[in-house]
């Protein structure tokens, strides 16, 4: 899969994705976005679709999803904590979650739409770079996508790859 778009599939949108350079695109028709702060809430949403994406709400629920639920992609962990510690960034991931994600074959996703809508962009970018370092260190698979909810939020495949290179070079 090249891209994930959180919009309904239309012929016009499919053509637009091809013009942007994407071959395989998952639309909202193909996926189920999971959210919630209680395990029961999340488990009740697991039906119908083939592909599930969990948008992190808090650290205990994130760990529950990574450890116990068969959700292949987790996004949004950078937005869990409102403030960073005085001594380190609080990106939502740690060495334990990364080890679990690798063992359970989860993919950590990074959303370009989050950057577009962020109130504090520098903090979000720093947290993303920190999480990418952790994913690299613990050999966790990553996915970079626009996760666009509107057509204007979509970016080309080349721009997405450039954004990925910039975040990965943040060492």
Secondary structure, DSSP 8 states (H G I E B T S, - for coil): --EEB-S---HHHHHHHHHTT-SSEE-TTTEEEE--SSHHHHHHT--S-SEEEEE--SHHHHHHHHHHS--SEEE-GGGS-SS--SSS---S--HHHHHHHHHTT-EEEEEHHHHHH-SSHHHHHHHHHHHHHHHHHTT-EEEEE--BSSGGG---HHHHHHHHHHHHT--
